[in-house]
Every structure is written in structure tokens, then in C-alpha cells.
Amino acid sequence: MKKWVLGAAFLAAVAAGCGPQEAASASTEAVISSEDVEWEFQPLMSSQSPAFPFRFELGHERVEAACDAGLLIGFDDHNGTEYPTGSTLSVPAGSRLYWSPWDGTSEISLNAEITFTVYDSSGEAYSGSIQINGTRGEVGEPEESVVEVVYLASLDGQDGLLMTQDEAAGGARITAAGAQA
């Protein structure tokens, strides 16, 4: 499991069009396990990654994704003016797909589903979904307590795909089952 701390300051910066470096009012810390990927959101804290990154390593040309809550962000694909964002997003090979629990207009999402299709030169190569479920709580001493949401992300029922911790870059790494690390 990986534990992520994401700050509210970053959320406002992303809404204003800032990228990960500019919006990086955030810090991450790793909690390693062999199960789902865990991400912890604590408003007023900061992190070096402003959203939960998913890195696809499947010999593909692009990934097309959609989420039913929160916001997808293409931080690796700045066009000179802004970062691509939305409830649907296409990211090219080599770029990570980022998910934020906040879409800039509503409450922080506790649950989301990201559906994706991976395309290679022959067409559709893989498709799947990532389930993200959050639990709200508080941490710290009563006079200094901070609201937090702990998210668990899992790759559900996808034959041929494996989601693991991305120790090198942080976040999640999605590979073909049986692929070498």
C-alpha cells in the first residue's frame, strides 16, 4: 500500500491551472504492502504529487479514461497554457493518468470508478476499471486535529493486468500480469 497526503492548497492551485510543481503544496510518505494502493488525503497538508498518479506500462500508444467522480488530470501533458483535465481524458504513452478527489466545484469525492481502455498500434489492447473507495476520519490531537480521507484503489476483475506500487515515481503502476519489474 502507498499512503499519499494531498493538500487543499494544491486543489485550489490545480483549479487555477497550476501544474504539479506549482501546485505542490504536498508531501508523500510510503506505506508498503502487497495489496491495494492506499492514498491519504489531508486538507491543509501538502504533497509532492498533487493527485494520485497511475502509470501504465503496457507497450501502448494511448490510454483513454473516464471517472464518475473527482477529476482526471494530465500533468505530464502541459500544452503551454494549461494541463488537460476533465471527467474524461486521453493520455499518450509515457504519460501518467492522475486522479484528484476534487473536481473544483463540489465536495471531495469519497468513491470513484475510473474506467479505461488501452490502445496499441493494432487497436484496443486492454480495458479495465479502478475502484477507489475512501473513508473519512480525523487525525491528531483534538485541538489540532485534521480531517483526512484514506482511499484504497484496486484494479477489479481484469484478466491480464496487475496494479502494484510504483516505488520509483510514486502512485500505482499498471502492467501486464507476468511482466518483469
Secondary structure as GFF3:
##gff-version 3
##sequence-region A 1 181
A	DSSP	beta_strand	3	6	.	.	.	ID=ss1
A	DSSP	alpha_helix	8	15	.	.	.	ID=ss2
A	DSSP	alpha_helix	20	23	.	.	.	ID=ss3
A	DSSP	beta_strand	28	29	.	.	.	ID=ss4
A	DSSP	beta_strand	37	41	.	.	.	ID=ss5
A	DSSP	beta_strand	52	57	.	.	.	ID=ss6
A	DSSP	beta_strand	62	67	.	.	.	ID=ss7
A	DSSP	beta_strand	71	73	.	.	.	ID=ss8
A	DSSP	beta_strand	85	86	.	.	.	ID=ss9
A	DSSP	beta_strand	88	92	.	.	.	ID=ss10
A	DSSP	beta_strand	97	100	.	.	.	ID=ss11
A	DSSP	beta_strand	111	120	.	.	.	ID=ss12
A	DSSP	beta_strand	123	139	.	.	.	ID=ss13
A	DSSP	three_ten_helix	142	144	.	.	.	ID=ss14
A	DSSP	beta_strand	146	155	.	.	.	ID=ss15
A	DSSP	beta_strand	161	165	.	.	.	ID=ss16
A	DSSP	beta_strand	172	176	.	.	.	ID=ss17
###
